[in-house]
Amino acid sequence: PYIYRCRNRGIILKKLNMKHMKLFTAAIAAFMIFTATSSAQPKEKNNWHQKMQSEMIAFITAELELTPEEAQVFWPVYNQIAKTKSESHKTVAAAYKVLKEALDNENASDEQVNRLLDEYLAAKKANNDFDKGEVEKYRKILPAKKVAKLYTAQEKFRRNHIRNFKGKNYGKPEKK
């Protein structure tokens, strides 16, 4: 595997090391898996969501330094967990919305508010229990350091996007 680059009208031949080839192969595999799963989604989804997903996949792949074999096993598990987590978040959000509407309604009884609060807390507890179980699924397919890197990479990605969304340090890398 070689890369040809032009520099000052000359051609430089650079041999890629195995680490870069593995990262490149893993990124391509992740992209293929993502496009296969995203094509099954309805077309009216925002391009913003798809762009964010693509950026996250590339970021996680680079941070974890997944081998092609690891990527092939990791991404289907990750996508399934992400789908279940999304459904869990929607359940929590729906329970919150119903609770807030009841609180805004002056005619809501204490009994009704208590029941809705219990439903909201149960949805949050189920969401937290799911988070505890997902790490065990990752531990079955990845080494411990890569599992830990996954969580730090997700947090780093989230913080970078919040920072960019707020307009601070737009385009600048995160400080280490």
N, C-alpha and C positions, 0 to 999 in steps of 0.2 A: 504494500500500500504506500503510495507516494502522492505528494501534493506538488503541483507545479505552481510557482508564483513568479510574477514578473517584478523585478526590482531594477530600477535604473536601466530599463530596456534590456535587461538580461534575464535569463531564466534560472531560477534556483530550484534545485531538487532537494526536497526535505523528506526524510523517511519518518513516518508516524510511529511512535512507540505503541506498545500493546495497550497501555492504560488509555491512551486517547482513542484507540480503535474500539476498545470495549465501551467507553463512554458514548462514542458516536453510534455504535450499534445499538446500545441500550436506548439512546434518545430516539433513534429511528423506530425501534420496536414499540416504545411508549407512544410515539406519535401515531403509529399504525393502529394500536389498540384504542387510543382515544378517538381517532377518526371513525373507527368501526362502531364504537359505542355511541358517539355523538350523532352519527348518521341515522340512528334509530330514533332519535328525539324529534319532536315536532319542529318544523322549520320556523315557526313564529317565535322561537326562543331568541332572546337578544344576542346579537353578535358580541356584546360586552361580556356576557357569561361565557361564551365559547372562547373568547380571547383570554379571559382570566384562567379558564381551565387549561388551555394550552400553555400559558406562561407558567402555571403551577406545575404541570407535568415536566416541563423542561427544567424548571428550578429544582424540583425534587430529584429528578434523575441525575442532575449534575452534583447536587449536594450529597446524595447517597453513594455515588460512584458505583451504580449497579452493574454487575456483569450481565451479559445478554441472557444467561441462564436465570439469574436472579430476577431480571426484569420480566422475563416470560412468566414467572410464577407470581411475582409481586403485583403487577398491575391489575390482573383480574380480581385478586383479593382486595386490593385497594379500592377499585371501582365499586365492588359490591358493598364494602364497608361505607364508602362515601354515599352510595345510594340509600342505604339503610339509615345512616346518620342524617341525611337530608330529610327523610320521611319523619324521623324522630323530632328534628327541629321544627318541622311544620306542625306536628302535633302539639308541641310546647307553645308555639306561636298562636295556634288556634285556641288553646285553652286560656292563654293570656288575654287574647282579644275578647273572649266571652266573659272572663272575669272583669276586665276593665269596663266593658259595656254594662255589666251588672252594677258596678260601683258608680258609674255615671248616671245610672237610672235610680232616681230617688225612691222609687216604689219597690225596689228589690228588698226582700226580707233578709234578716240575718241568717236564717236557715239556708236560703238560696245562696247567699254569698259564701257561707261556710262550705257548702257542697262544691261550689265552683272553685274555691280556693284549694280544697282537697284534690280536685281533679287536676288543677294546674300543678300542684306540688307532686302528685303522682306521675304526671308527664315529665316533669323535670327529673324526678328520681329515676325513671326508666331511661331517660337520656344519659344520666350520669352512670348508671349501671352498664349501659351499652359501651360507654367510653372505657370503662374498666375491662370489659371483655375483648375489645378490639386489639388491645396490646398483646394479648395471648395469641391471637391469630397471626399477628406479625412475627412474634417470637418463633412460631413454628416454621416460618419460611425464610427468615433473615437472621444473621448474627445479631447479638445484643447491641453492639455499637451502631449498626445500621438502623436498628429499630429506634434507638435514642436519637440518631441523626435525623430520622424521619420527623419526629416530634419537634426537634429544634428547627428543622428546615420549614415545617409548616408554620411555626410561630414567626420565624424570620420573614417568610413570604407575607404573612398577614400584616406584620408591622411595617414592612416596606410599602405595602399597598395603602395602608392607613395613612402613612406619612405622605405618600404621593397624592392621595386623595385630598388631604388637607392643604396641599400645595407647598409644603415645606420640603426642601432638599429634592425637588423634583428632578429625576434623572441622575441623582448622585447616589453612589452605593452606600449601604449601611455601614456605620462605624463598627469595628469589631471590639 
